[in-house]
Amino acid sequence: MTTATATVTRRPPGHRGHLIMGILPDVRRDLLGCMSTLHRQYGDVVGYRLGPQRAHLIAHPDGVKHVLQDHVKNYTKEHLTYRMVRWLTGNGLLVSTGDFWLRQRRLAQPAFHRQRIAGMAAGMVRRTEAMLQRWEPAAANGTPLGISEEMKRLTLTIVGEALFGTSVEDQTERVGVAFTELGKQIAERFRTFRMLPPVLPTRYDRAFRAARASLQETVRGIIATRRERGDDSGDLLSMLMLARDEDTGEGMTDEQLGAEVMTMLLAGHETTATALSWTWGLLSKHPEAEARMHAELDAVLGGRAPTLEDMPKLGYTKQVLEETMRLYPSVPIFSRTVDEDDVIGGFHIPKGTSVNLCPYVTQRHPDFWEEPDAFRPERFAPEAAAKRHRFAYFPFSGGPRMCIGSGFTMMEAQLIVATVAQHYRLREAPGFTLEPNANLTLWPKGELPMYLERRS
């Protein structure tokens, strides 16, 4: 690929699509298939239209690095997809920009220090073991479980406890009900490109506003209670409330705190749950990889619950998760708006257009991944990973805007997989087809019905 500083400024090759809609009908029908076809037919920089909006797919890791790291200020989150997320979260870390984002990131960073999140490992295992107890009747009766919903419920409970502590079980349940409605609507609105804010007096928009109001009321109530107490409860919310700007000595306002809590609730359970759902589905289809992972768990744990200290010894278990996120990244598209004219790969990228980075495409790029569609966790053995382009794999984004909770997510997912796989093999229900359903996040289609097979 030509470097991003090349002097050639041709217009990128691409697909005209429908006269008015561009490739929008294709994207609605099959987002991942559409992006994969564009890359295969036109190369690493592709131009197209989404309705009236000119956009570009950037598929080569050099181009990804250019957007996410080298020229990050030129590629902003003032993009319609992030506007949709703002309806839900407010101006939190995921969607904020400029100096405000930088200040919030600096204030929030200590809450995600490795030592801080390490103290949450035991709680993650405890919550997973509670889920396994709830699974006992299904295992005994041979009843399939909807694993995607189970993983969503578990990760929401875990992130709720990490944020709020152990004394808010009832609030966490209420948050889960609200997120079910909001998650469903955000996915539907993204898939149908329904970009108007939910302000109409329709039943659909009223349901969105009611669920959002329920979440906001819960979060505001918890923040108000903590303000009155003024102590450090050891959870993420305490850390966020106690954080102070180095220059001004000011902390976050209640509005800022609310936006960050909403962001962490959304990002902290949705992306982990999708990764775990795909992991169980792929292990069911690849018994050799599953057997190797089980052998590692048996050798390291010998039937006991995993701890934080065990994680460095569970290297293959982590590789299984990384390979899963390569094939099925939780966030299938990262979109940006171009602030000023630029050049990527020798092609002109005009101001005001969009660029789309698609981990699903780049992480299957044949120049960087041998047999890219195969499930092979050994790709992530340390010696293999060290040789690879840094931006050939970016499920948590990259550069300065890399997900602040990536360490939390990986620790949580590794502990959950190790805990569950000590007890069960999960088997797809007959007749179910494992295939992707891409919206803002990438889930398996359907509820992923699976049977529980006890391990001796």
C-alpha positions in Angstrom: 0.0 0.0 0.0 1.2 3.5 -0.8 2.1 5.5 2.3 -0.4 8.0 3.6 2.0 10.9 2.7 2.2 9.9 -1.0 1.8 12.8 -3.5 -0.6 11.0 -5.8 -4.2 12.2 -5.1 -6.4 10.2 -7.3 -10.1 9.7 -6.3 -10.5 6.3 -4.8 -12.0 3.5 -6.8 -15.5 2.5 -5.7 -19.1 1.5 -6.2 -21.7 4.0 -7.4 -24.7 1.9 -6.2 -28.2 3.3 -6.4 -28.6 6.7 -8.0 -30.1 8.2 -4.9 -29.4 5.7 -2.1 -25.9 4.7 -3.1 -24.9 1.4 -1.3 -27.4 2.0 1.5 -29.7 -0.9 0.5 -26.7 -3.3 0.4 -25.5 -2.1 3.8 -29.0 -2.5 5.3 -29.2 -6.0 3.9 -25.7 -7.2 4.9 -23.2 -4.7 6.3 -20.3 -7.1 6.7 -20.9 -8.8 3.3 -21.1 -5.4 1.6 -17.8 -4.1 3.2 -16.0 -7.4 2.4 -17.1 -7.3 -1.2 -16.0 -3.6 -1.6 -12.6 -4.5 -0.3 -12.2 -7.6 -2.4 -13.3 -5.8 -5.6 -11.7 -2.4 -5.2 -8.8 -2.6 -2.8 -7.6 -1.0 0.5 -9.2 2.4 -0.1 -12.7 2.4 -1.5 -15.1 5.3 -2.2 -18.9 5.0 -2.1 -22.1 6.8 -1.1 -24.5 6.1 1.8 -27.5 8.1 0.6 -26.2 11.7 0.1 -23.0 11.1 2.3 -19.7 10.3 0.6 -17.8 7.7 2.5 -14.6 5.6 2.3 -13.6 2.2 3.5 -10.0 2.1 4.8 -9.0 -1.5 5.0 -5.1 -1.6 5.1 -3.5 -1.5 8.6 -1.4 1.5 7.4 -4.5 3.4 6.6 -6.1 2.4 9.9 -3.0 3.6 11.8 -3.2 6.9 9.8 -6.7 7.5 11.0 -6.6 6.3 14.6 -3.1 7.3 15.5 -0.9 9.4 13.2 -3.6 12.0 12.1 -6.2 11.3 14.8 -7.2 15.0 15.1 -8.3 15.1 11.5 -10.8 12.3 12.0 -13.5 13.3 14.4 -16.4 11.6 16.1 -18.8 14.3 14.9 -20.5 11.5 13.0 -24.1 10.5 12.8 -23.5 7.1 14.4 -22.1 8.7 17.5 -25.0 11.2 17.6 -27.2 8.1 18.1 -25.1 6.9 21.0 -25.3 10.4 22.5 -29.1 10.1 22.7 -28.4 7.3 25.2 -25.2 8.1 27.0 -24.8 11.9 26.8 -21.4 13.3 26.1 -19.3 10.5 27.7 -15.9 9.3 26.7 -17.1 7.2 23.9 -18.5 10.1 21.9 -16.9 13.3 23.3 -14.3 15.2 21.4 -11.4 17.7 21.6 -10.3 19.2 24.9 -13.4 18.1 26.8 -12.7 14.4 25.8 -9.0 14.8 26.9 -9.9 16.2 30.3 -12.5 13.4 30.9 -10.0 10.8 29.8 -7.4 12.0 32.2 -9.9 12.1 35.0 -11.2 8.6 34.3 -7.9 6.9 33.6 -6.9 6.1 37.2 -10.2 4.2 37.7 -8.9 1.7 35.1 -5.4 1.3 36.4 -4.4 -2.3 36.3 -4.2 -2.6 40.1 -7.6 -1.1 40.5 -9.4 -3.4 38.1 -7.4 -6.4 39.4 -9.3 -6.1 42.7 -12.5 -6.8 40.8 -11.4 -10.3 39.6 -12.9 -12.2 42.6 -16.2 -10.5 42.1 -16.3 -11.5 38.4 -15.7 -15.1 39.3 -18.3 -15.0 42.1 -21.0 -13.6 39.8 -20.2 -16.3 37.2 -20.4 -19.0 39.7 -23.9 -17.7 40.8 -24.9 -17.9 37.1 -23.7 -21.5 37.0 -25.9 -22.3 40.0 -28.9 -20.8 38.1 -28.0 -23.1 35.1 -28.3 -26.3 37.2 -32.0 -27.0 36.3 -31.3 -26.5 32.6 -28.3 -28.8 32.7 -30.3 -31.5 34.6 -33.3 -31.3 32.3 -31.4 -31.0 29.0 -33.0 -27.6 28.3 -31.2 -25.3 25.9 -30.3 -21.8 27.2 -30.2 -18.6 25.1 -26.5 -18.0 25.7 -26.4 -14.4 24.3 -29.0 -13.3 26.8 -27.2 -15.2 29.6 -23.9 -13.5 28.7 -25.6 -10.1 28.5 -27.2 -10.6 31.9 -23.9 -11.7 33.5 -21.8 -8.9 32.1 -24.3 -6.2 33.1 -24.3 -7.6 36.6 -20.5 -7.5 36.7 -20.1 -4.0 35.3 -22.9 -2.8 37.6 -21.1 -4.2 40.6 -17.8 -2.8 39.4 -19.3 0.7 39.0 -21.6 0.8 42.0 -20.4 -1.9 44.5 -22.3 -4.8 45.9 -25.2 -2.9 47.5 -27.2 -2.0 44.3 -28.6 -5.4 43.2 -32.1 -3.9 42.7 -30.8 -0.9 40.6 -28.7 -3.3 38.4 -31.9 -5.2 37.6 -33.7 -2.0 36.7 -30.8 -1.0 34.5 -31.0 -4.3 32.7 -34.7 -3.8 31.8 -34.0 -0.3 30.5 -30.9 -1.4 28.5 -32.9 -4.2 26.8 -35.3 -1.7 25.3 -32.6 0.8 24.5 -30.3 -1.7 23.0 -33.0 -3.1 20.8 -34.0 0.3 19.5 -30.5 1.5 18.9 -29.8 -1.6 16.8 -33.1 -1.1 14.9 -32.4 2.6 14.3 -28.9 1.9 13.1 -29.9 -0.9 10.8 -32.7 1.2 9.2 -30.7 4.4 9.3 -33.4 6.1 11.3 -31.3 9.1 12.3 -33.9 11.5 13.7 -33.8 11.9 17.5 -36.5 10.0 19.5 -38.6 13.1 20.1 -41.9 12.2 18.4 -45.1 11.4 20.3 -45.1 7.8 18.8 -45.2 4.7 21.0 -41.7 3.8 19.7 -40.1 7.1 20.6 -41.9 7.2 23.9 -40.6 3.8 24.9 -37.0 5.0 24.1 -37.4 8.1 26.2 -39.0 6.2 29.1 -36.2 3.6 29.2 -33.6 6.4 29.1 -35.3 8.3 31.8 -35.4 5.2 34.0 -31.6 4.8 33.5 -30.9 8.4 34.2 -33.0 8.4 37.3 -31.2 5.4 38.7 -27.8 6.8 37.9 -28.6 10.3 39.3 -30.0 8.7 42.5 -26.8 6.6 43.1 -24.6 9.7 42.4 -26.6 11.8 44.9 -26.3 9.2 47.6 -22.6 9.0 47.1 -22.2 12.7 47.2 -23.9 12.7 50.6 -21.6 10.0 51.9 -18.4 11.4 50.4 -16.4 8.2 51.0 -14.4 5.8 48.7 -16.4 2.6 48.4 -13.6 1.0 46.2 -15.7 0.9 43.1 -15.3 2.8 39.7 -17.9 5.4 40.6 -16.0 6.3 43.8 -12.8 6.7 41.7 -14.6 8.9 39.1 -16.1 11.1 41.9 -12.8 11.5 43.7 -10.8 12.3 40.5 -9.5 15.9 40.2 -8.1 17.8 37.3 -4.3 18.4 37.8 -4.5 22.0 36.6 -7.7 23.3 38.1 -8.4 20.9 41.0 -12.0 20.5 39.8 -13.8 17.2 39.6 -16.6 16.0 37.4 -20.0 17.6 37.6 -23.0 15.4 38.2 -23.9 15.7 34.5 -20.4 14.6 33.5 -20.5 11.7 36.0 -23.8 10.6 34.7 -22.6 10.5 31.1 -19.5 8.5 32.0 -21.5 6.0 34.1 -24.0 5.6 31.3 -21.2 5.1 28.8 -19.5 2.5 31.0 -22.7 0.6 31.6 -23.3 0.4 27.8 -19.8 -0.3 26.6 -18.9 -2.3 29.7 -21.4 -5.1 29.2 -22.4 -5.1 25.5 -19.0 -5.6 23.9 -17.9 -8.3 26.5 -21.2 -10.2 26.1 -20.9 -10.3 22.3 -17.3 -11.6 22.5 -18.3 -14.3 25.0 -21.3 -15.3 22.9 -19.2 -15.8 19.8 -16.6 -17.7 21.9 -19.1 -20.3 23.0 -20.4 -20.7 19.5 -17.0 -21.1 17.9 -15.7 -23.5 20.6 -18.8 -25.7 19.9 -17.8 -25.8 16.2 -14.0 -26.4 16.9 -13.7 -29.3 19.3 -9.9 -29.6 18.9 -9.4 -26.0 20.1 -11.9 -26.6 22.9 -10.1 -29.7 24.0 -6.8 -27.9 24.1 -8.3 -25.1 26.2 -9.9 -27.6 28.6 -6.5 -29.4 29.0 -4.9 -26.0 29.9 -7.7 -25.3 32.4 -7.4 -28.7 34.0 -3.6 -28.5 34.3 -3.6 -25.0 35.8 -6.8 -25.0 37.9 -7.4 -28.7 38.6 -11.1 -28.0 39.1 -10.9 -25.0 41.3 -12.2 -21.5 40.5 -9.7 -19.3 38.6 -8.0 -16.3 40.3 -6.2 -13.2 39.0 -2.9 -15.0 39.6 -3.8 -17.8 37.3 -4.4 -15.6 34.3 -0.8 -15.4 32.9 -0.8 -19.3 32.9 -4.0 -19.4 30.9 -2.4 -18.2 27.7 -4.3 -20.4 25.3 -7.7 -19.5 26.9 -6.8 -15.8 26.1 -5.8 -16.7 22.6 -9.2 -18.3 22.1 -10.8 -15.0 23.0 -8.5 -13.0 20.8 -9.1 -15.2 17.8 -12.8 -14.9 18.4 -12.6 -11.1 18.5 -10.5 -11.2 15.3 -13.2 -13.1 13.4 -16.2 -11.4 15.1 -15.1 -8.0 16.6 -17.8 -6.7 19.0 -17.8 -3.3 17.2 -17.8 -4.1 13.4 -17.4 -0.5 12.2 -15.5 2.6 13.5 -16.7 5.7 11.7 -15.1 9.2 11.6 -15.8 12.5 9.8 -12.9 14.1 7.9 -12.0 17.5 9.2 -9.6 18.6 6.5 -8.6 17.2 3.1 -6.2 14.3 3.4 -4.4 11.6 1.5 -4.5 7.9 2.4 -2.8 5.3 0.3 -2.3 7.8 -2.5 -6.0 8.7 -2.7 -7.7 12.0 -1.9 -10.0 11.9 1.1 -12.0 15.1 1.0 -13.0 17.3 3.9 -16.6 16.6 5.2 -16.7 13.0 4.0 -16.7 9.9 6.2 -14.2 7.2 6.7 -15.2 3.8 7.9 -12.7 1.4 9.5 -14.0 -2.2 9.6 -12.2 -4.6 11.9 -14.1 -7.4 10.4 -12.5 -6.7 7.0 -9.0 -5.7 8.2 -8.7 -8.6 10.6 -9.4 -10.9 7.7 -7.0 -9.1 5.3 -5.2 -11.9 3.3 -1.9 -10.0 3.3 -1.8 -10.2 7.1 -3.7 -13.3 8.0 -3.1 -16.8 6.5 -6.4 -18.6 5.9 -8.2 -15.6 7.3 -11.6 -17.2 7.8 -10.2 -20.1 9.8 -10.5 -20.3 13.6 -6.9 -20.7 14.8 -6.2 -19.3 18.3 -2.4 -20.1 17.9 -2.2 -17.0 15.8 -2.1 -15.1 19.0 0.8 -16.9 20.6 3.3 -14.2 21.7 5.9 -15.0 19.0 3.3 -14.9 16.2 1.6 -11.7 17.5 4.9 -9.9 17.8 5.6 -10.2 14.1 2.2 -8.8 13.0 1.3 -5.2 12.0 0.1 -3.4 15.1 -3.1 -2.2 13.3 -3.9 -5.5 11.6 -5.9 -6.3 14.8 -7.9 -3.5 16.5 -11.1 -4.8 18.2 -10.8 -2.1 20.8 -10.0 0.6 18.3 -6.5 2.1 18.6 -4.3 5.1 19.2 -5.2 7.7 21.8 -9.0 6.8 21.5 -8.4 3.1 22.2 -11.1 1.8 24.6 -10.2 2.8 28.2 -11.9 -0.4 29.4 -10.0 -3.0 27.2 -8.0 -4.4 30.2 -11.2 -4.7 32.2 -12.9 -6.5 29.3 -10.1 -9.0 28.7 -9.7 -9.9 32.3 -13.5 -10.3 32.7 -13.8 -12.5 29.6 -10.9 -14.7 30.4 -12.2 -15.3 34.0 -15.7 -16.0 32.8 -14.6 -18.5 30.1 -12.2 -20.3 32.6 -15.0 -20.5 35.2 -17.7 -21.8 32.9 -15.5 -24.2 30.9 -14.4 -25.9 34.2 -17.9 -27.2 34.5 -19.5 -27.3 31.0 -19.1 -27.8 27.4 -21.7 -25.7 25.5 -23.3 -27.3 22.4 -25.3 -25.6 19.7 -29.0 -26.7 19.5 -29.7 -28.7 16.4 -30.8 -26.6 13.5 -29.2 -23.4 14.7 -26.9 -21.7 12.3 -24.1 -19.5 13.7 -24.0 -16.3 11.6 -23.5 -12.6 12.3 -26.1 -9.9 12.9 -24.2 -6.6 12.5 -25.6 -3.3 13.9 -23.7 -1.0 16.3 -22.4 -4.3 17.8 -21.9 -7.7 16.3 -24.1 -10.4 17.8 -24.8 -13.9 16.5 -28.3 -14.0 14.9 -31.0 -15.3 17.2 -30.5 -16.1 20.9 -27.7 -18.7 20.4 -29.6 -21.6 21.9 -27.1 -24.1 23.5 -27.2 -27.2 25.5 -25.1 -27.7 28.6 -22.9 -30.8 28.7 -21.3 -31.4 32.1 -17.6 -32.0 32.2 -16.4 -34.8 34.5 
